[in-house]
Amino acid sequence: MTENLSILGSTGSIGTQALSVCEKLGIRVSALTANSNIGLLEQQVRKFRPKLAVIGTKALAEDLRIRIADTDTKVSFGIDGLCEAAMIDEADTVLTAVVGMVGLKPTLTAIRAHKNIALANKETLVAGGSLVMSEAEKEGVRIYPVDSEHSAVFQCLQSCPDKKLLKKLILTASGGPFFGKTRDELKDVTVEQALNHPNWSMGAKITIDSATMMNKGLEVIEARWLFDVPVENIDVVVHRESIIHSMIEYCDNSVIAQLGVPDMKIPIQYALTYPDRYSCDVGVLELAKIGKLTFFEPDYETFRCLTACKKAMAKGGTATAIVNGANEEAVRLFLDRKISFLDIGEIVNNAFDSIESRTVTSLDDVLDADRAAREFVKGIG
């Protein structure tokens, strides 16, 4: 069980819920980081008294130093600050809950500092999966999934005595706000409509990714690296109720599923307390009141981001970093109302088709591919 935690992304949805778990279970917090929410970060510093607080820019850091001058907390900023938080001596575990590619370098830093990882940053494994998993194996570091789907698979795998018995992983998807819609019906989707997720409360980028089903594509790639399963043995099924969080299928065709109310506190807490379980402040699952659980095939033609991710994983190399970087930039353009909702999927697929994939031998290979993808999208926007 985690005794001392560093949280990268403490003011976001995952970070704030993780702090609630820490408070309940008595887990100490040695570092907190935020991008720009200085007001909430200040409140967190005063409550949890970490050794280090990190914020996005030098100007914000100077402001934060003044605000918390009466505390003993050191202030840093930027990617160097994130890396400092990732390798802080006191922490035994680092929760990576920042959004996007910015999480890759600090995660590698934490692994090389022999910290266990509670992983809530998909892009880390999507873009740099081979690097991250090989470093974790080399350093003897454990990576515990925080995403509800990967946590579900991880929990189901506790009953798997031999990996040879495993036939496939089945990741569930809510289908987002546009389940069942045709491409023609999605032509005029607004930002507000795309941000209206039916089941989960998440940050803007992740919510848009859920609406395009890019989120599920990223999760397929992440699952491939986390559980060392070929991408062809990872299925996606749309499950609108978000009660079954994912499943595994054995060689005898039996299926084990993890169920629960849609609340991220369960996977966050399990990642921090594994292999132990504790009571959790979430609702009780009452199946009789739910009444039914439904399942549907994904619409790969309409939601082309999911298709792009599966193609990229099959191609290998830096292809996954390319589709991830292109998506991050395309989502930014959509949120800025510069492109349409359907443009996101088109742009991601065009980036995949247009940018050459290379073998990953170092972090620079991943960063170069990410940069090329972003420049490609900026040229469009």
Contacts in CASP RR format, 6 or more apart in sequence:
PFRMAT RR
TARGET T0000
AUTHOR 0000-0000-0000
METHOD contacts of the structure
MODEL  1
MTENLSILGSTGSIGTQALSVCEKLGIRVSALTANSNIGLLEQQVRKFRP
KLAVIGTKALAEDLRIRIADTDTKVSFGIDGLCEAAMIDEADTVLTAVVG
MVGLKPTLTAIRAHKNIALANKETLVAGGSLVMSEAEKEGVRIYPVDSEH
SAVFQCLQSCPDKKLLKKLILTASGGPFFGKTRDELKDVTVEQALNHPNW
SMGAKITIDSATMMNKGLEVIEARWLFDVPVENIDVVVHRESIIHSMIEY
CDNSVIAQLGVPDMKIPIQYALTYPDRYSCDVGVLELAKIGKLTFFEPDY
ETFRCLTACKKAMAKGGTATAIVNGANEEAVRLFLDRKISFLDIGEIVNN
AFDSIESRTVTSLDDVLDADRAAREFVKGIG
1 272 0 8 1.000
1 273 0 8 1.000
1 274 0 8 1.000
1 276 0 8 1.000
2 27 0 8 1.000
2 92 0 8 1.000
2 93 0 8 1.000
2 116 0 8 1.000
2 118 0 8 1.000
2 272 0 8 1.000
2 273 0 8 1.000
3 27 0 8 1.000
3 28 0 8 1.000
3 92 0 8 1.000
4 27 0 8 1.000
4 28 0 8 1.000
4 29 0 8 1.000
4 30 0 8 1.000
4 90 0 8 1.000
4 91 0 8 1.000
4 92 0 8 1.000
4 93 0 8 1.000
5 18 0 8 1.000
5 22 0 8 1.000
5 27 0 8 1.000
5 28 0 8 1.000
5 29 0 8 1.000
5 30 0 8 1.000
5 91 0 8 1.000
5 92 0 8 1.000
5 93 0 8 1.000
5 94 0 8 1.000
5 95 0 8 1.000
5 118 0 8 1.000
5 272 0 8 1.000
6 29 0 8 1.000
6 30 0 8 1.000
6 31 0 8 1.000
6 52 0 8 1.000
6 85 0 8 1.000
6 86 0 8 1.000
6 88 0 8 1.000
6 91 0 8 1.000
6 93 0 8 1.000
6 94 0 8 1.000
6 95 0 8 1.000
6 110 0 8 1.000
6 115 0 8 1.000
7 15 0 8 1.000
7 18 0 8 1.000
7 19 0 8 1.000
7 29 0 8 1.000
7 31 0 8 1.000
7 32 0 8 1.000
7 33 0 8 1.000
7 94 0 8 1.000
7 95 0 8 1.000
7 97 0 8 1.000
8 33 0 8 1.000
8 82 0 8 1.000
8 85 0 8 1.000
8 86 0 8 1.000
8 94 0 8 1.000
8 95 0 8 1.000
8 96 0 8 1.000
8 97 0 8 1.000
8 98 0 8 1.000
8 103 0 8 1.000
8 106 0 8 1.000
8 121 0 8 1.000
9 15 0 8 1.000
9 32 0 8 1.000
9 33 0 8 1.000
9 34 0 8 1.000
9 35 0 8 1.000
9 95 0 8 1.000
9 97 0 8 1.000
9 98 0 8 1.000
10 16 0 8 1.000
10 18 0 8 1.000
10 19 0 8 1.000
10 32 0 8 1.000
10 33 0 8 1.000
10 34 0 8 1.000
10 41 0 8 1.000
10 44 0 8 1.000
10 97 0 8 1.000
11 34 0 8 1.000
11 35 0 8 1.000
11 37 0 8 1.000
11 40 0 8 1.000
11 41 0 8 1.000
11 44 0 8 1.000
12 34 0 8 1.000
12 37 0 8 1.000
12 97 0 8 1.000
12 203 0 8 1.000
13 201 0 8 1.000
13 202 0 8 1.000
13 203 0 8 1.000
13 264 0 8 1.000
14 95 0 8 1.000
14 97 0 8 1.000
14 120 0 8 1.000
14 146 0 8 1.000
14 264 0 8 1.000
14 268 0 8 1.000
15 95 0 8 1.000
15 97 0 8 1.000
15 120 0 8 1.000
16 40 0 8 1.000
17 264 0 8 1.000
17 265 0 8 1.000
17 268 0 8 1.000
18 95 0 8 1.000
18 97 0 8 1.000
18 118 0 8 1.000
18 268 0 8 1.000
18 272 0 8 1.000
19 29 0 8 1.000
19 44 0 8 1.000
19 47 0 8 1.000
19 48 0 8 1.000
20 265 0 8 1.000
20 281 0 8 1.000
21 27 0 8 1.000
21 265 0 8 1.000
21 268 0 8 1.000
21 269 0 8 1.000
21 272 0 8 1.000
22 28 0 8 1.000
22 29 0 8 1.000
22 48 0 8 1.000
22 272 0 8 1.000
23 48 0 8 1.000
24 281 0 8 1.000
25 269 0 8 1.000
25 272 0 8 1.000
25 273 0 8 1.000
25 278 0 8 1.000
27 272 0 8 1.000
28 90 0 8 1.000
29 48 0 8 1.000
29 49 0 8 1.000
29 50 0 8 1.000
30 50 0 8 1.000
30 51 0 8 1.000
30 52 0 8 1.000
30 88 0 8 1.000
30 90 0 8 1.000
30 91 0 8 1.000
31 50 0 8 1.000
31 51 0 8 1.000
31 52 0 8 1.000
31 53 0 8 1.000
31 54 0 8 1.000
31 84 0 8 1.000
31 85 0 8 1.000
31 88 0 8 1.000
31 91 0 8 1.000
32 41 0 8 1.000
32 44 0 8 1.000
32 45 0 8 1.000
32 48 0 8 1.000
32 50 0 8 1.000
32 52 0 8 1.000
32 53 0 8 1.000
32 54 0 8 1.000
32 85 0 8 1.000
33 53 0 8 1.000
33 54 0 8 1.000
33 55 0 8 1.000
33 81 0 8 1.000
33 82 0 8 1.000
33 85 0 8 1.000
33 98 0 8 1.000
34 40 0 8 1.000
34 41 0 8 1.000
34 54 0 8 1.000
34 55 0 8 1.000
34 56 0 8 1.000
35 55 0 8 1.000
35 56 0 8 1.000
35 98 0 8 1.000
36 55 0 8 1.000
36 56 0 8 1.000
36 57 0 8 1.000
36 60 0 8 1.000
38 55 0 8 1.000
38 60 0 8 1.000
38 63 0 8 1.000
38 64 0 8 1.000
38 67 0 8 1.000
39 67 0 8 1.000
41 53 0 8 1.000
41 55 0 8 1.000
41 64 0 8 1.000
42 64 0 8 1.000
42 67 0 8 1.000
42 68 0 8 1.000
44 50 0 8 1.000
45 53 0 8 1.000
45 68 0 8 1.000
45 71 0 8 1.000
45 73 0 8 1.000
46 68 0 8 1.000
46 71 0 8 1.000
49 71 0 8 1.000
49 72 0 8 1.000
49 73 0 8 1.000
50 73 0 8 1.000
51 72 0 8 1.000
51 73 0 8 1.000
51 74 0 8 1.000
51 88 0 8 1.000
51 90 0 8 1.000
52 73 0 8 1.000
52 74 0 8 1.000
52 75 0 8 1.000
52 76 0 8 1.000
52 81 0 8 1.000
52 84 0 8 1.000
52 85 0 8 1.000
52 88 0 8 1.000
53 64 0 8 1.000
53 68 0 8 1.000
53 73 0 8 1.000
53 74 0 8 1.000
53 75 0 8 1.000
53 76 0 8 1.000
54 61 0 8 1.000
54 75 0 8 1.000
54 76 0 8 1.000
54 77 0 8 1.000
54 78 0 8 1.000
54 81 0 8 1.000
54 82 0 8 1.000
54 84 0 8 1.000
54 85 0 8 1.000
55 61 0 8 1.000
55 64 0 8 1.000
55 75 0 8 1.000
55 77 0 8 1.000
55 78 0 8 1.000
56 77 0 8 1.000
56 78 0 8 1.000
57 77 0 8 1.000
57 78 0 8 1.000
58 77 0 8 1.000
60 77 0 8 1.000
61 75 0 8 1.000
61 76 0 8 1.000
61 77 0 8 1.000
64 75 0 8 1.000
65 75 0 8 1.000
68 75 0 8 1.000
76 84 0 8 1.000
76 85 0 8 1.000
79 102 0 8 1.000
79 105 0 8 1.000
79 106 0 8 1.000
82 98 0 8 1.000
82 102 0 8 1.000
82 103 0 8 1.000
82 105 0 8 1.000
82 106 0 8 1.000
83 105 0 8 1.000
83 106 0 8 1.000
83 109 0 8 1.000
85 94 0 8 1.000
85 106 0 8 1.000
86 94 0 8 1.000
86 96 0 8 1.000
86 106 0 8 1.000
86 107 0 8 1.000
86 109 0 8 1.000
86 110 0 8 1.000
86 113 0 8 1.000
86 115 0 8 1.000
87 109 0 8 1.000
87 110 0 8 1.000
87 112 0 8 1.000
87 113 0 8 1.000
87 115 0 8 1.000
91 115 0 8 1.000
92 115 0 8 1.000
92 116 0 8 1.000
93 115 0 8 1.000
93 116 0 8 1.000
93 117 0 8 1.000
93 118 0 8 1.000
93 272 0 8 1.000
94 106 0 8 1.000
94 107 0 8 1.000
94 110 0 8 1.000
94 115 0 8 1.000
94 116 0 8 1.000
94 117 0 8 1.000
94 118 0 8 1.000
95 117 0 8 1.000
95 118 0 8 1.000
95 120 0 8 1.000
95 146 0 8 1.000
95 271 0 8 1.000
95 272 0 8 1.000
96 103 0 8 1.000
96 106 0 8 1.000
96 107 0 8 1.000
96 110 0 8 1.000
96 117 0 8 1.000
96 118 0 8 1.000
96 119 0 8 1.000
96 120 0 8 1.000
96 121 0 8 1.000
96 124 0 8 1.000
97 120 0 8 1.000
97 121 0 8 1.000
97 146 0 8 1.000
98 106 0 8 1.000
98 121 0 8 1.000
99 121 0 8 1.000
99 123 0 8 1.000
99 203 0 8 1.000
99 205 0 8 1.000
99 206 0 8 1.000
100 121 0 8 1.000
100 122 0 8 1.000
100 123 0 8 1.000
100 205 0 8 1.000
100 324 0 8 1.000
100 328 0 8 1.000
101 123 0 8 1.000
101 127 0 8 1.000
101 321 0 8 1.000
101 324 0 8 1.000
101 325 0 8 1.000
101 328 0 8 1.000
101 370 0 8 1.000
103 121 0 8 1.000
103 123 0 8 1.000
103 124 0 8 1.000
104 123 0 8 1.000
104 124 0 8 1.000
104 127 0 8 1.000
104 128 0 8 1.000
104 132 0 8 1.000
104 363 0 8 1.000
104 366 0 8 1.000
105 363 0 8 1.000
107 117 0 8 1.000
107 119 0 8 1.000
107 121 0 8 1.000
107 124 0 8 1.000
107 132 0 8 1.000
108 131 0 8 1.000
108 132 0 8 1.000
108 135 0 8 1.000
108 363 0 8 1.000
110 117 0 8 1.000
111 117 0 8 1.000
111 132 0 8 1.000
111 135 0 8 1.000
111 136 0 8 1.000
111 139 0 8 1.000
111 141 0 8 1.000
112 135 0 8 1.000
112 139 0 8 1.000
114 139 0 8 1.000
114 140 0 8 1.000
114 141 0 8 1.000
115 141 0 8 1.000
116 141 0 8 1.000
116 142 0 8 1.000
116 143 0 8 1.000
116 144 0 8 1.000
117 136 0 8 1.000
117 141 0 8 1.000
117 142 0 8 1.000
117 143 0 8 1.000
117 144 0 8 1.000
118 144 0 8 1.000
118 146 0 8 1.000
118 268 0 8 1.000
118 271 0 8 1.000
118 272 0 8 1.000
119 125 0 8 1.000
119 143 0 8 1.000
119 144 0 8 1.000
119 145 0 8 1.000
119 146 0 8 1.000
119 147 0 8 1.000
119 150 0 8 1.000
119 226 0 8 1.000
119 271 0 8 1.000
120 146 0 8 1.000
120 147 0 8 1.000
120 268 0 8 1.000
122 147 0 8 1.000
122 215 0 8 1.000
122 218 0 8 1.000
122 219 0 8 1.000
122 222 0 8 1.000
123 218 0 8 1.000
123 324 0 8 1.000
123 328 0 8 1.000
124 132 0 8 1.000
125 132 0 8 1.000
125 133 0 8 1.000
125 221 0 8 1.000
125 222 0 8 1.000
125 225 0 8 1.000
125 226 0 8 1.000
126 218 0 8 1.000
126 221 0 8 1.000
126 222 0 8 1.000
126 320 0 8 1.000
126 321 0 8 1.000
126 324 0 8 1.000
127 320 0 8 1.000
127 321 0 8 1.000
127 324 0 8 1.000
127 325 0 8 1.000
127 366 0 8 1.000
127 369 0 8 1.000
127 370 0 8 1.000
128 320 0 8 1.000
128 321 0 8 1.000
128 360 0 8 1.000
128 366 0 8 1.000
129 225 0 8 1.000
129 320 0 8 1.000
130 225 0 8 1.000
130 317 0 8 1.000
130 360 0 8 1.000
131 360 0 8 1.000
131 362 0 8 1.000
131 363 0 8 1.000
131 366 0 8 1.000
132 143 0 8 1.000
132 225 0 8 1.000
133 143 0 8 1.000
133 225 0 8 1.000
133 226 0 8 1.000
133 228 0 8 1.000
135 141 0 8 1.000
136 142 0 8 1.000
136 143 0 8 1.000
143 226 0 8 1.000
144 154 0 8 1.000
144 270 0 8 1.000
144 271 0 8 1.000
144 272 0 8 1.000
144 274 0 8 1.000
145 151 0 8 1.000
145 153 0 8 1.000
145 154 0 8 1.000
145 222 0 8 1.000
145 226 0 8 1.000
145 267 0 8 1.000
145 271 0 8 1.000
146 264 0 8 1.000
146 267 0 8 1.000
146 268 0 8 1.000
146 271 0 8 1.000
147 219 0 8 1.000
147 222 0 8 1.000
147 267 0 8 1.000
148 245 0 8 1.000
148 246 0 8 1.000
148 262 0 8 1.000
148 264 0 8 1.000
148 266 0 8 1.000
148 267 0 8 1.000
149 171 0 8 1.000
149 172 0 8 1.000
149 219 0 8 1.000
149 223 0 8 1.000
149 245 0 8 1.000
149 246 0 8 1.000
150 219 0 8 1.000
150 222 0 8 1.000
150 223 0 8 1.000
150 226 0 8 1.000
150 246 0 8 1.000
150 267 0 8 1.000
151 245 0 8 1.000
151 258 0 8 1.000
151 266 0 8 1.000
151 267 0 8 1.000
151 270 0 8 1.000
151 271 0 8 1.000
152 172 0 8 1.000
152 244 0 8 1.000
152 245 0 8 1.000
152 246 0 8 1.000
152 247 0 8 1.000
152 257 0 8 1.000
152 258 0 8 1.000
152 267 0 8 1.000
153 169 0 8 1.000
153 171 0 8 1.000
153 223 0 8 1.000
153 226 0 8 1.000
153 227 0 8 1.000
153 246 0 8 1.000
153 247 0 8 1.000
153 248 0 8 1.000
153 258 0 8 1.000
154 226 0 8 1.000
154 227 0 8 1.000
154 270 0 8 1.000
155 258 0 8 1.000
155 270 0 8 1.000
156 246 0 8 1.000
156 247 0 8 1.000
156 248 0 8 1.000
156 256 0 8 1.000
156 257 0 8 1.000
156 258 0 8 1.000
157 166 0 8 1.000
157 227 0 8 1.000
157 248 0 8 1.000
158 275 0 8 1.000
159 256 0 8 1.000
160 166 0 8 1.000
160 248 0 8 1.000
160 250 0 8 1.000
163 228 0 8 1.000
164 251 0 8 1.000
165 250 0 8 1.000
165 251 0 8 1.000
166 229 0 8 1.000
166 248 0 8 1.000
166 249 0 8 1.000
166 250 0 8 1.000
166 251 0 8 1.000
167 233 0 8 1.000
167 249 0 8 1.000
167 250 0 8 1.000
167 251 0 8 1.000
167 253 0 8 1.000
168 229 0 8 1.000
168 233 0 8 1.000
168 234 0 8 1.000
168 235 0 8 1.000
168 248 0 8 1.000
168 249 0 8 1.000
169 223 0 8 1.000
169 227 0 8 1.000
169 229 0 8 1.000
169 233 0 8 1.000
169 234 0 8 1.000
169 235 0 8 1.000
169 246 0 8 1.000
169 247 0 8 1.000
169 248 0 8 1.000
169 249 0 8 1.000
170 234 0 8 1.000
170 235 0 8 1.000
170 236 0 8 1.000
170 237 0 8 1.000
170 246 0 8 1.000
170 247 0 8 1.000
170 248 0 8 1.000
170 249 0 8 1.000
170 255 0 8 1.000
171 216 0 8 1.000
171 219 0 8 1.000
171 220 0 8 1.000
171 223 0 8 1.000
171 234 0 8 1.000
171 235 0 8 1.000
171 236 0 8 1.000
171 237 0 8 1.000
171 246 0 8 1.000
172 236 0 8 1.000
172 237 0 8 1.000
172 238 0 8 1.000
172 239 0 8 1.000
172 242 0 8 1.000
172 244 0 8 1.000
172 245 0 8 1.000
172 246 0 8 1.000
172 247 0 8 1.000
173 213 0 8 1.000
173 215 0 8 1.000
173 216 0 8 1.000
173 236 0 8 1.000
173 237 0 8 1.000
173 238 0 8 1.000
173 239 0 8 1.000
173 298 0 8 1.000
174 197 0 8 1.000
174 198 0 8 1.000
174 199 0 8 1.000
174 200 0 8 1.000
174 210 0 8 1.000
174 238 0 8 1.000
174 239 0 8 1.000
174 240 0 8 1.000
174 242 0 8 1.000
175 210 0 8 1.000
175 213 0 8 1.000
175 238 0 8 1.000
175 240 0 8 1.000
175 298 0 8 1.000
176 197 0 8 1.000
176 198 0 8 1.000
176 199 0 8 1.000
176 210 0 8 1.000
176 211 0 8 1.000
176 213 0 8 1.000
177 193 0 8 1.000
177 194 0 8 1.000
177 196 0 8 1.000
177 197 0 8 1.000
177 198 0 8 1.000
177 211 0 8 1.000
178 185 0 8 1.000
178 186 0 8 1.000
178 189 0 8 1.000
178 194 0 8 1.000
178 211 0 8 1.000
179 238 0 8 1.000
179 240 0 8 1.000
179 296 0 8 1.000
180 299 0 8 1.000
180 302 0 8 1.000
181 302 0 8 1.000
182 302 0 8 1.000
183 301 0 8 1.000
183 302 0 8 1.000
183 342 0 8 1.000
186 302 0 8 1.000
186 341 0 8 1.000
186 342 0 8 1.000
187 340 0 8 1.000
187 341 0 8 1.000
187 342 0 8 1.000
188 340 0 8 1.000
189 211 0 8 1.000
189 340 0 8 1.000
189 341 0 8 1.000
189 342 0 8 1.000
191 334 0 8 1.000
191 335 0 8 1.000
191 337 0 8 1.000
194 207 0 8 1.000
194 208 0 8 1.000
194 211 0 8 1.000
194 334 0 8 1.000
194 341 0 8 1.000
195 204 0 8 1.000
195 207 0 8 1.000
195 208 0 8 1.000
195 211 0 8 1.000
197 207 0 8 1.000
197 210 0 8 1.000
197 211 0 8 1.000
198 240 0 8 1.000
199 241 0 8 1.000
199 242 0 8 1.000
199 262 0 8 1.000
200 207 0 8 1.000
200 210 0 8 1.000
200 242 0 8 1.000
200 262 0 8 1.000
200 264 0 8 1.000
202 210 0 8 1.000
204 335 0 8 1.000
205 328 0 8 1.000
205 331 0 8 1.000
205 335 0 8 1.000
206 215 0 8 1.000
208 214 0 8 1.000
208 331 0 8 1.000
208 334 0 8 1.000
208 335 0 8 1.000
208 344 0 8 1.000
209 215 0 8 1.000
209 218 0 8 1.000
209 305 0 8 1.000
209 327 0 8 1.000
209 331 0 8 1.000
210 216 0 8 1.000
211 341 0 8 1.000
212 303 0 8 1.000
212 305 0 8 1.000
212 341 0 8 1.000
212 344 0 8 1.000
212 345 0 8 1.000
213 298 0 8 1.000
213 303 0 8 1.000
213 305 0 8 1.000
213 306 0 8 1.000
214 305 0 8 1.000
214 306 0 8 1.000
214 308 0 8 1.000
214 309 0 8 1.000
214 327 0 8 1.000
214 331 0 8 1.000
214 344 0 8 1.000
214 345 0 8 1.000
214 348 0 8 1.000
216 236 0 8 1.000
216 298 0 8 1.000
216 306 0 8 1.000
216 309 0 8 1.000
217 236 0 8 1.000
217 305 0 8 1.000
217 306 0 8 1.000
217 309 0 8 1.000
217 310 0 8 1.000
218 309 0 8 1.000
218 324 0 8 1.000
220 231 0 8 1.000
220 234 0 8 1.000
220 236 0 8 1.000
220 306 0 8 1.000
220 309 0 8 1.000
220 310 0 8 1.000
220 313 0 8 1.000
221 231 0 8 1.000
221 309 0 8 1.000
221 312 0 8 1.000
221 313 0 8 1.000
221 320 0 8 1.000
223 229 0 8 1.000
223 234 0 8 1.000
224 230 0 8 1.000
224 231 0 8 1.000
224 234 0 8 1.000
224 313 0 8 1.000
231 310 0 8 1.000
231 313 0 8 1.000
231 314 0 8 1.000
232 314 0 8 1.000
236 298 0 8 1.000
236 306 0 8 1.000
237 295 0 8 1.000
237 296 0 8 1.000
237 297 0 8 1.000
237 298 0 8 1.000
238 295 0 8 1.000
238 296 0 8 1.000
238 297 0 8 1.000
238 298 0 8 1.000
239 293 0 8 1.000
239 294 0 8 1.000
239 295 0 8 1.000
239 296 0 8 1.000
240 294 0 8 1.000
240 296 0 8 1.000
241 290 0 8 1.000
241 292 0 8 1.000
241 293 0 8 1.000
241 294 0 8 1.000
242 262 0 8 1.000
243 259 0 8 1.000
243 260 0 8 1.000
243 261 0 8 1.000
243 262 0 8 1.000
243 285 0 8 1.000
243 287 0 8 1.000
243 290 0 8 1.000
243 293 0 8 1.000
244 257 0 8 1.000
244 258 0 8 1.000
244 259 0 8 1.000
244 293 0 8 1.000
245 257 0 8 1.000
245 258 0 8 1.000
245 259 0 8 1.000
245 260 0 8 1.000
245 267 0 8 1.000
246 257 0 8 1.000
246 258 0 8 1.000
247 255 0 8 1.000
247 256 0 8 1.000
247 257 0 8 1.000
247 258 0 8 1.000
248 255 0 8 1.000
248 256 0 8 1.000
249 255 0 8 1.000
250 256 0 8 1.000
259 285 0 8 1.000
259 287 0 8 1.000
260 266 0 8 1.000
260 285 0 8 1.000
261 282 0 8 1.000
261 283 0 8 1.000
261 284 0 8 1.000
261 285 0 8 1.000
263 282 0 8 1.000
263 283 0 8 1.000
265 280 0 8 1.000
265 281 0 8 1.000
265 282 0 8 1.000
266 280 0 8 1.000
266 282 0 8 1.000
269 278 0 8 1.000
269 280 0 8 1.000
270 277 0 8 1.000
298 306 0 8 1.000
300 306 0 8 1.000
300 307 0 8 1.000
301 307 0 8 1.000
304 345 0 8 1.000
304 346 0 8 1.000
304 348 0 8 1.000
304 349 0 8 1.000
305 323 0 8 1.000
305 327 0 8 1.000
305 344 0 8 1.000
305 345 0 8 1.000
305 348 0 8 1.000
307 349 0 8 1.000
308 323 0 8 1.000
308 345 0 8 1.000
308 348 0 8 1.000
308 349 0 8 1.000
308 352 0 8 1.000
309 320 0 8 1.000
309 323 0 8 1.000
311 319 0 8 1.000
311 352 0 8 1.000
312 319 0 8 1.000
312 320 0 8 1.000
312 322 0 8 1.000
312 323 0 8 1.000
312 352 0 8 1.000
312 357 0 8 1.000
313 319 0 8 1.000
313 320 0 8 1.000
315 357 0 8 1.000
316 357 0 8 1.000
317 357 0 8 1.000
317 358 0 8 1.000
317 359 0 8 1.000
317 360 0 8 1.000
318 357 0 8 1.000
318 358 0 8 1.000
318 359 0 8 1.000
318 360 0 8 1.000
318 365 0 8 1.000
318 366 0 8 1.000
318 368 0 8 1.000
318 369 0 8 1.000
319 352 0 8 1.000
319 357 0 8 1.000
321 360 0 8 1.000
321 366 0 8 1.000
321 369 0 8 1.000
321 370 0 8 1.000
321 373 0 8 1.000
322 351 0 8 1.000
322 352 0 8 1.000
322 355 0 8 1.000
322 357 0 8 1.000
322 369 0 8 1.000
322 370 0 8 1.000
322 372 0 8 1.000
322 373 0 8 1.000
323 348 0 8 1.000
323 351 0 8 1.000
323 352 0 8 1.000
323 373 0 8 1.000
324 370 0 8 1.000
324 373 0 8 1.000
325 351 0 8 1.000
325 370 0 8 1.000
325 373 0 8 1.000
325 374 0 8 1.000
325 377 0 8 1.000
326 347 0 8 1.000
326 348 0 8 1.000
326 350 0 8 1.000
326 351 0 8 1.000
326 352 0 8 1.000
326 373 0 8 1.000
326 374 0 8 1.000
326 376 0 8 1.000
326 377 0 8 1.000
327 344 0 8 1.000
327 345 0 8 1.000
327 347 0 8 1.000
327 348 0 8 1.000
328 374 0 8 1.000
329 347 0 8 1.000
329 373 0 8 1.000
329 374 0 8 1.000
329 377 0 8 1.000
329 378 0 8 1.000
330 339 0 8 1.000
330 343 0 8 1.000
330 344 0 8 1.000
330 345 0 8 1.000
330 347 0 8 1.000
330 348 0 8 1.000
330 377 0 8 1.000
331 344 0 8 1.000
333 339 0 8 1.000
333 343 0 8 1.000
333 377 0 8 1.000
333 381 0 8 1.000
334 340 0 8 1.000
334 341 0 8 1.000
334 343 0 8 1.000
334 344 0 8 1.000
338 381 0 8 1.000
339 347 0 8 1.000
339 380 0 8 1.000
339 381 0 8 1.000
347 377 0 8 1.000
347 380 0 8 1.000
350 376 0 8 1.000
351 373 0 8 1.000
351 376 0 8 1.000
351 377 0 8 1.000
354 376 0 8 1.000
355 369 0 8 1.000
355 372 0 8 1.000
355 373 0 8 1.000
355 376 0 8 1.000
357 369 0 8 1.000
358 365 0 8 1.000
358 369 0 8 1.000
359 365 0 8 1.000
360 366 0 8 1.000
END
